[in-house]
Amino acid sequence: MDARSQSDIATLLSPRQGPCLSLCQPVHGSFPDTKQDVLRYRNLLGRLRENASERYPSSVLEPMLARFDALIGERGFWDHTFKGLAVYGAPDFFHVVRTAQPLPERAVVADTFYLKPLIEQFQFADRFQLLVLSRHSAALYQGNVYGLEPVALHPSVPKSALDVPATAPQSEDRAVAAKGGENRGDRYTAHHGGGSKHDVVNEDEERFFRVLARGIYEHHSQPTGLPLLLAATPEHQALFRRVSSNPHLLDERIDAYPGDAKPTELAAAAARSLARRCESHFEARVAEYREAWAKRLATDMASEALEAAHEGRVDALLVESDGRADGRAEADDRLGEPSGRNHREVDTLLDDVAQEVLRAGGEVIVLPAERMPSRTGLAAIYRFRAPTQEARAPR
């Protein structure tokens, strides 16, 4: 999870005096669809006000709700490119989060904020750097799968092969040029000595990649600690990886030179490449849960998971998503049913377990129902078994 996402989550995890009001929705972020977004927001805010007024006096609620109301008419607020909106309010606290992907509709009144949609969104938002490399040039970007920005390379890092001294001495280059050697910008290569032009080009290319690899590591990867994704042709992928000892360089790759691709296009290509990395991690956690269950080091019961989270015993929690691909949530009447997985109180309890796991330094992964290894909405993997935990037969 990137620094901004961690900051948002950490802020919202901090203990607050209730009531805690949470409103989430998908948005279009551009005119004229913003009219529909504002109307959706009004409706959700109406539900939030109605639910809150059943439990709290207006003297407590109205100062809080006034800040929610103010967003409706805030000039320019709705005309942005974000696709999801989460608004959180408590006494003397108000926080707005814009997300790059839609959030499901939610209007929740509780003792803590409702964070599961944000956790799900941010689990794909880890920051990384992208090096776009060709034989003659290099460019660096930074961001996440939702957006990348160009990074100015350190002055000592070559932006192109022309910034690296040629294999042949300059005096020899001049001699070659005088004899009609091939002009490559302000450098010349030709068949001289015992090597061919191809040999010299390959040497220059390797020299460029070697100096670049060292500079990227020393001035960009090491200071930030961010993973590095490489976009280059398979040939250049192989050469760069051979000369690079950067531990931040990912195995995942974009096997093409994107050329003049826009940052949005680069981010999309990176998302496709890194999706496999995320999926592999999620699949590994699901397999780990099944193995841990057989050893009585896991649970699918919310009460047990919550107790273990309080004790710092939960290493990872898999929790069921409440959203759909279009940003909508399960029907609100289903969340109001008196029993069953989708009961509103059950869903809030799952969110409470997730928050407690995060506070204790555990990992939370939100998965769609069809990928969950349990039918209760959660699956917790323990770091260790409690001393008093009773033996239980595996299911």
ABEGO torsion letter per residue (X at the ends): XBAAAAAAAAAAABBBBOBBBBBBBBBAGBOAAAAAAAAAAAAAAAAAAAAAAAABBAAAAAAAAAAAAAAAABBGAABBABABBBBBBBBGBBBBBBBABBBBBBBBBBABBBAAAAAAAAAAABBBBBBBBBAABBBBBBEBAAEBBBBBBBAABBABAAABBBABBAAAAAAAAAAGBBBBEABBBBBBEABBAAAAAAAAAAAAAAAAAAAAAAAAAAAAGBBBBBBBBAAAAAAAAAABABAABBABBBBBBAEABBAAAAAAAAAAAAAAAAAAAAAAAAAAAAAAAAAGABBABAAAAAAAAAAGABABBBBBBABBAAGBBBBAAAAABABEAABAAAAAAAAAAAAAAAAAGBBBBBBBAAABABAAGBBBBBABBBAABBBBBBX
